[in-house]
Amino acid sequence: MLQTRFAKVIVLSSGQALTALVGIVSAAVLARVFSQTDYASYRQTLLAYTFAVPFVTLGFDQALYYFLPGEEKRSRGILVENLIWLLGAGALLSLFLLVGGNRLLAMRFNNPDLATLLLFLIPYPLLMLPAASLSACLMARNRTEQVAGFNVGSRILMLLAIVVPCLIWPNPSTAIIGTVIGAAATTAAALILMFNSCNAGSWYPTFAGIGKQIRFSLPLGLAVLVGTVAQTVGQVIVAARCTPETFAIFINGAMEIPLIGVITGSVTSVVMVDYARFYREGRIDEIVELIHRAMIRSGLILLPVMTFFLCMAPETMCLIFGQRYEASAIPFRLFLLMLPIRTLTFGAILQATGNSRHVLIYAVIYLITNTLLTWCAIEFLGPLFAPVGSVLSDFATVPYLVCVIRRILKCSVASLFPWIDMVKVTGASFISIPLLLALKGLGTTWPSGVLLLIASLVFGVVTTSVFAFLGFVDVVVMFREIESRMKRLWIS
């Protein structure tokens, strides 16, 4: 059962990582073919949609995780009830843009070009939102492989629909039209997959069924809404308070490395099952031990990644987006500073122990502090330093979460975290900084790609060696596993 859960988590996390990777590739191409003003207009158009979606979906895209597992009598009707809400949500967003919302957003973002682009986007919510429940639907029906196939196929299709036309007609309206066309194709495929998996019972929805989904989804949707707004409020404030050119530089650096979602998502979903079981059985010491292992294993990847990209951020931005976006390294570096907190997903512990209300409380606190601090950071430091607000908010809310978890688990702060091991991991991650800085000094005339390749090889060898010396990594076992996988791949 644990392996099955882990496989499902890998599918979902890989889909998220692939989405982010396709987004980076798309952004990298468009940043080079568009002017900064056009690129900013394109990203602001998508930001407006992303920011608005949770206000209308209200958790319905997650409801099928609860209502479909084991349902044999009327799975088709339950799906239709869910799609009715999502279709209505899409219609509401489209109507908002049609009756003047496009001009309102263009005015708030100080970008007149946005009004026209948002008109092109009007069909997008209607076409895209009905597919929002696909992962929940198929995972609830144990169709993990179909989720994986859809994630890969839909992301590649969206990439081609957006990027290829823009290489011929480099205009943000071309990218938005491609986005709408891609949404039509992927949603059609999503609906076919969902109805194939839910083929029992009547098609007709019922008011009782819709009511059940509303009662289940609204509390969840409120938490998702607050969390999503908290994550994107910095981008919205920057868009509203700076020029499109500055926003273009900021938005490219305001990203989380795709690898992070895979690691944290996989580790969280695997250990959350054990958190819940241990808590029910009163095995608190084993929960603390599991927290230690999860933090160390996550830290062995996240902390070296943070260190490497803190040193090589300008070269990374130049390689991906071009020389014009070298200053994107400023927000990129600031977002990297949040990775130490990602070594432990506090929400998983709270949910597994039946204290989910604290997740919402934390999200509200984070939203308020992030909004205020981001506004102050822009006012006193400049738009590119807006992530200072997010970083400070992240660290400021940690004491609240630690106090809650310490009270739930009835343990001291000293015993809650593996302090000594985390210091060792951090020190081992930092030990290669002088080498990276020396390489940057030697490679001032090297292409960014060459410098990053050499730096990553040196950093990887040194850091892995130090981890092995400290006992965190068994190099012999690691290389044997790599050799075994390569042999299997060669034979197949």
Buried (B, 14 or more C-beta within 10 A) or exposed (E): EEEEEBEBBBBBBBBBBBBBBBBBBBBBBBBBBBBBBBBBBBBBBBBBBBBBBBBBBBBBBBBBBBBBEEBEEBBBBBBBBBBBBBBEBBBBBBEBBEEEBBBBBBEEBBBEBBBBBBBBBBBBBBBBBBBBBBBBBBBBBEBBEBBBBBBBEBBEBBBEBBBEBBEEEBBBBBBBBBBBBBBBBBBEBBBEBBBEBBEEBEEEBBEEBBEBBBEBBEBBBBBBBBBBBBBBBBBBBBBBBBBBBBBBBBBBBBBBBBBBBBBBBBBBBBBBBBBBEBBEEEBBEBBBEBBBEBBBBBBBBBBBBBBBBBBBBBBBBBBBBBEBBBBBBBBBBBBBBBBBBBBBBBBBBBBBBEBBEBBBBBBBBBBEBBBEBBBBBBEEEBBBBBBBBBBBBBEBBBEBBBEBBBEBBEBEEEBBBBEEBBEBBBEBBBBBBEBBEEBBEEBEEBEBEEBBEBBEEBBEEBBBBBBBEEEBBEEEEEEEEEEEEEEEEEEE
